[in-house]
Amino acid sequence: MNSAFAPAWSGLSLALAFYPYFEGELPRTVYDRVLDAAARSIRLDSTRAEPHVARGLAYEHNLEWQLAEAAFRRALTLEPDHVE
């Protein structure tokens, strides 16, 4: 993976956030990796909604409701019609 390619980090953060749904893992097993990939994506391109959605899911699973809401709201602000 190109370490300077924001869409790759964005996709990885979202894939990791959804991983527990499909693999039966506990969300805490990917929490740090979701936040790391999302942060890298945002540093490279702060206009993408996906890493904010990924953060929101990670925070939600960790019962960090205010952080989750802020992340989801940011995603909606950036791309209100985005499917995730």
N, C-alpha and C positions, 0 to 999 in steps of 0.2 A: 504494500500500500504506500502510495506517495504521502509522506508525512506532512506535506504542505497543501493537500487537496481537501478542502473543507467538506465537500459532499461525501467523501469516504468516511471521515470522522463522524459526520452527521448521521449517515446510514448505520455506522457501527453503534453509535449511542442508542439509536432507536431499536436496532436489532437486539442489543443487550437488554434494553428495557422490556422488550416483549419476550425475551428468552424464558423467563419463569412460566409463562402461560403455555408454552409449547413443550418444554422439557421437564416440567415438574420440579424444578429447582426452587428453592426459597429466594425471594427477591433480594434478600440481604447478601446472597452470594455474588451478585453482580452489581450491587449498589455503587461501590467505589469505581468500578470500571465504567459504569454508565456515566457517572459524573465527570470522570476524567476524559472520556471520549467527547462528551458534550462540551466541556470546557475548551478542549482543543479545537473543536469545530467552531465554536463561538469566537475564539481568538482569531481564527483565520477568516471567518465571514460571519459577522454578527447579525446578518439579515435573514438567516435561515430559521424557519420555525421548528424543524425537526429536533434539533438538540434541546430546545426549550420544552418540547413535548416529552422527550426522554427524561429530562430533569424532573418534570412534573410527575411522571409515572414513578420515578425512583423515590421522590419525596413522598408521594402518596402512599407507596408501599411501606415507607418507613414512618408513616403517621405524622409527617411534618406538613400539616395541612396548609399553613400560611405560605410556606415555601412552594408547595405544590400549586396553590392558587396563583401565586405570582408568576410562576413559570408558565402555566397554562395561559394566563392572561397575556403574557409577553408573546407567546406563540400566536395567539389570536390577533394581536395587534400587528404582528409582522405579516402574517398570511391568513386572513380571516376565512378564506375558502379552501385552505389546505385540508386534505382528507384526514390526516391523523388528528 
